[in-house]
Amino acid sequence: MRHELTPKGAIPWEDWFQNHTAMTLDEFVIWSNEQRLREKFKNVKHAKHRIVVAQKEKLIGREG
C-alpha cells in the first residue's frame, strides 16, 4: 500500500504518512515495535485508527 496513490492528493501513501507524522514508514515500524504499540492497540482493528489514537496520545507527530 505504501506505493499506491492517495485518493485525493495523488501522492504515494508513504509520502502522505511522512508529511503527516514527520517520520518515514520504516522509522515508524521500528519505533512502534520499540513502544509495543501492537500490544497497546491490539483491540483497534484498522491501522488508520491506530495512527489517530497514537497522534491523540502525542506518541507521534501530526501535521499543523
matplotlib code that plots the C-alpha trace (Angstrom):
import matplotlib.pyplot as plt

x = [0.0, 2.9, 3.4, -0.3, -1.6, -3.8, -7.4, -7.3, -3.7, -2.5, 0.8, 2.0, 0.7, 4.3, 4.8, 1.4, 2.4, 5.7, 4.1, 1.6, 3.8, 7.3, 8.7, 9.0, 7.0, 10.2, 11.1, 7.5, 7.8, 11.0, 9.6, 6.2, 7.9, 10.1, 6.9, 5.0, 2.1, 0.8, 0.1, -1.2, -3.7, -4.5, -8.2, -8.2, -8.9, -7.7, -4.2, -5.6, -7.4, -4.2, -2.4, -5.1, -5.1, -1.3, -1.5, -4.1, -1.8, 1.0, 3.0, 3.7, 3.6, 0.7, 0.5, -0.1]
y = [0.0, 2.4, 2.9, 3.3, 6.8, 8.5, 9.2, 13.0, 14.1, 11.6, 11.1, 7.8, 6.8, 6.6, 10.3, 11.2, 9.4, 11.1, 14.5, 13.9, 12.2, 13.6, 10.1, 7.5, 4.3, 2.3, 4.6, 4.2, 0.4, 0.4, 3.0, 1.3, -2.0, -0.4, 1.2, -2.1, -0.3, -3.5, -4.8, -1.4, -1.0, -4.7, -4.0, -1.3, -3.0, -0.6, 0.9, 4.3, 4.4, 3.2, 6.2, 8.6, 7.2, 7.5, 11.1, 12.0, 10.5, 12.5, 9.4, 10.5, 14.0, 15.4, 17.9, 21.5]
z = [0.0, 0.7, -3.1, -4.0, -4.6, -2.1, -3.4, -3.1, -3.3, -5.9, -3.9, -2.6, 0.9, 2.0, 1.3, 2.8, 6.0, 6.3, 5.7, 8.5, 11.1, 10.4, 10.1, 7.4, 7.4, 8.1, 11.1, 12.4, 12.2, 14.3, 16.7, 17.1, 17.8, 20.5, 22.0, 21.8, 20.0, 18.5, 22.1, 23.2, 20.3, 19.6, 20.0, 17.4, 14.1, 11.4, 11.0, 10.3, 13.6, 15.4, 13.9, 15.0, 18.5, 18.7, 17.5, 20.1, 22.8, 21.3, 20.6, 17.0, 15.4, 13.4, 10.6, 11.6]

ax = plt.figure().add_subplot(projection="3d")
ax.plot(x, y, z, "-o")
ax.set_aspect("equal")
plt.show()
